Amino acid sequence: MSTDILPTSPESDCVKTKLDLSENPEEHSKPSLDKGEAPEHLSKRQMKKLMRQKQWEDQRELRKQKRKEKRQRRKLERQSHQESNTDGHDRKRFRSDVVPSPLRLIVDCSFDNLMVSKDIKKLHKQIQRCYAENRRASHPVQYYLTSHGGQLKKIMDENDKGWVNWKDIHIKPEHYSELMKKEDLVYLTSDSPNVLKELDESKAYVIGGLVDHNHHKGITYKQASEHGIHHAQLPLGDFVKMNSRKVLAVNHVFEIVLEYLETRDWQEAFFSILPPRKGAVPANKVCERSSQAQKSARAKDEVESNSSAEESTETPPDPITQEGEGQERASST
Ligand SMILES: C[S@@+](CC[C@H](N)C(=O)[O-])C[C@H]1O[C@@H](n2cnc3c(N)ncnc32)[C@H](O)[C@@H]1O
């Protein structure tokens, strides 16, 4: 297979997430917030919210720095283009910053009948978000929505009529397997034992268009395996340690691909895109943690994976501003 994938490496024993402020697992349910203990009277839900806020605050400087670096990088790119361009057409020069990637990135909308209307609406927001980010990316991908129909199309027809005029996107009623060569396809799925090393821009990467709150665990991996389609997971475990499961929302996977195409740096891509509730810390900065604490973190993660569909409304905003109709947070899994 020409896609660079590696067999998955076992989870490191050396894990300590930002949220794990103590070596004592019992303290996971009562974390210290800032200077003192969290107030006793808080419910578990309020406590979790407080912890997320604290985490969001803690990472503020890091995010600010990343945004600054990104701005500077873009500015330098623009300047170097301007210097090399002698025709004097400024607007053209600015557009020439954009170098489209041949990589095809497909959101597979064939899971329409597995979602209730509320989750279809969330998927719609995520698709809008992908569209907006792709339009502003310096290396936009060939964005496909396949198996477009059913409830999703109905909701888009009702709430977002402008979708028929969207540019630089291929919206197709056909299944992706009818549109792409099988050997070009790589299904991105967190359950795959293969780990992506690089992105091969001649391939067509597929993202499952599903907001399922883990109710259909492993469905995309199962389907890809059954149909003999290559599959791979993002190399999250090689670069970041998270306090939650590695299943990301459609738009996060999409944006990570865009960011990687720009920076060619997975760590940078993960850090600029992952939402704070994932509690990601660089893999090379993690410290020793007792196996009991790890167990406790896993148990906590299980609870969170089954938690409410409204998780996205409780978290602070994404670092990247959203555009147009996609202004609501689009990050449910
Ligand atoms: C919310 S997840 C859906 C999870 C679903 N239960 C499944 O089996 O795929 C949305 C999609 O994002 C992609 N995805 C999420 N996390 C990923 C990861 N860590 N690596 C690769 N792809 C991922 C997958 O394509 C997945 O179908």
PDBQT file of the ligand as one rigid body, heavy atoms in Angstrom, charges set to zero:
ROOT
HETATM    1  C1  LIG A 401     -17.452  10.857  15.525  1.00  0.00    +0.000 C 
HETATM    2  S1  LIG A 401     -16.430   9.834  14.603  1.00  0.00    +0.000 S 
HETATM    3  C2  LIG A 401     -17.506   8.463  14.314  1.00  0.00    +0.000 C 
HETATM    4  C3  LIG A 401     -17.164   7.289  15.162  1.00  0.00    +0.000 C 
HETATM    5  C4  LIG A 401     -17.835   6.041  14.687  1.00  0.00    +0.000 C 
HETATM    6  N1  LIG A 401     -18.315   5.276  15.809  1.00  0.00    +0.000 N 
HETATM    7  C5  LIG A 401     -16.915   5.188  13.837  1.00  0.00    +0.000 C 
HETATM    8  O1  LIG A 401     -16.967   3.960  13.957  1.00  0.00    +0.000 OA
HETATM    9  O2  LIG A 401     -16.178   5.746  13.019  1.00  0.00    +0.000 OA
HETATM   10  C6  LIG A 401     -16.420  10.622  13.015  1.00  0.00    +0.000 C 
HETATM   11  C7  LIG A 401     -15.378  10.123  12.058  1.00  0.00    +0.000 C 
HETATM   12  O3  LIG A 401     -14.143  10.814  12.271  1.00  0.00    +0.000 OA
HETATM   13  C8  LIG A 401     -13.058   9.980  11.905  1.00  0.00    +0.000 C 
HETATM   14  N2  LIG A 401     -12.176   9.850  13.081  1.00  0.00    +0.000 N 
HETATM   15  C9  LIG A 401     -12.454  10.197  14.363  1.00  0.00    +0.000 A 
HETATM   16  N3  LIG A 401     -11.396   9.994  15.153  1.00  0.00    +0.000 NA
HETATM   17  C10 LIG A 401     -10.399   9.514  14.369  1.00  0.00    +0.000 A 
HETATM   18  C11 LIG A 401      -9.043   9.113  14.600  1.00  0.00    +0.000 A 
HETATM   19  N4  LIG A 401      -8.492   9.179  15.822  1.00  0.00    +0.000 N 
HETATM   20  N5  LIG A 401      -8.326   8.663  13.545  1.00  0.00    +0.000 NA
HETATM   21  C12 LIG A 401      -8.871   8.608  12.306  1.00  0.00    +0.000 A 
HETATM   22  N6  LIG A 401     -10.132   8.980  12.034  1.00  0.00    +0.000 NA
HETATM   23  C13 LIG A 401     -10.893   9.428  13.037  1.00  0.00    +0.000 A 
HETATM   24  C14 LIG A 401     -13.645   8.651  11.475  1.00  0.00    +0.000 C 
HETATM   25  O4  LIG A 401     -13.744   8.658  10.074  1.00  0.00    +0.000 OA
HETATM   26  C15 LIG A 401     -15.009   8.667  12.108  1.00  0.00    +0.000 C 
HETATM   27  O5  LIG A 401     -15.919   7.877  11.412  1.00  0.00    +0.000 OA
ENDROOT
TORSDOF 0
